Structure formats: structure tokens, C-alpha cells
Amino acid sequence: MCISYFVMADELTENLLRQWGFSHKIEDFKDQSIDYATLQILTEAELTQLLPVLGERARFRQLWAPER
């Protein structure tokens, strides 16, 4: 059960990244083991590491806020 949750969470994260125009970041999120559960608890500093470009980070935060 735990394994299927992580597969689903990863798919959810990938789908969100694609929908929001961040498909070029999917591999970065995978490399850092960022699934949906982890995405929900990322700090601003961690998000800055994943999305160092300020404009991308601002757009991501705006899109992510309604998901929470």
C-alpha cells in the first residue's frame, strides 16, 4: 500500500508540474525525491534550491497556493 501511494504521489507531482509549465523541472524534483507529500512541506529555502529563477519560483508559489 505504501509503495502505490508514492507512485500515485509522484504521478500527481509530475502532472502538476506539466500542467503548470514546469515539465523541464520534473527530473530535478525526481532527483531530490520530491513527491506530493514532500512538496507540501517544502520550505522557502528548499523551493529556492529547486527553482532558483525568481520568476519561476513566484509563478510556482502562485499556482501552488490554491492546491494547499
C-alpha positions in Angstrom: 0.0 0.0 0.0 2.8 2.4 0.8 4.5 1.8 -2.5 1.4 2.6 -4.5 0.9 5.8 -2.5 4.3 7.0 -3.5 3.8 6.1 -7.1 0.5 8.0 -7.2 2.1 10.9 -5.4 4.9 11.1 -7.9 2.4 10.9 -10.7 0.4 13.7 -9.1 3.5 15.9 -8.8 4.5 15.2 -12.3 1.1 16.0 -13.6 1.0 19.3 -11.7 4.4 20.3 -13.0 3.3 19.6 -16.5 0.0 21.4 -16.2 1.8 24.5 -14.7 4.5 24.6 -17.4 7.3 23.2 -15.3 7.9 19.9 -17.2 11.6 20.9 -17.5 11.8 20.6 -13.7 10.4 17.0 -13.4 13.8 15.4 -13.3 15.1 17.9 -10.7 12.1 17.0 -8.5 12.7 13.3 -9.0 16.4 13.7 -8.3 15.6 15.3 -5.0 12.8 12.7 -4.2 10.1 15.4 -4.1 6.7 13.6 -4.2 3.4 15.3 -3.5 3.7 14.8 0.3 7.1 16.3 0.4 6.0 19.2 -1.9 3.5 20.2 0.7 6.2 20.7 3.4 9.0 22.4 1.3 10.4 25.5 3.0 11.1 28.6 1.0 14.8 27.9 1.1 14.2 24.4 -0.3 11.9 25.8 -3.0 14.6 28.3 -3.9 17.1 25.4 -4.4 14.6 23.6 -6.7 13.5 26.7 -8.6 16.5 29.2 -8.4 15.0 31.5 -11.1 12.9 34.1 -9.2 10.2 34.4 -11.8 9.6 30.6 -12.0 9.5 30.4 -8.2 7.0 33.2 -7.9 4.8 31.6 -10.6 5.1 28.2 -8.9 4.1 29.7 -5.5 1.1 31.4 -7.0 -0.1 28.2 -8.7 0.7 26.0 -5.6 -1.2 28.2 -3.1 -4.7 27.2 -4.2 -3.7 23.5 -4.1 -2.9 23.6 -0.4 
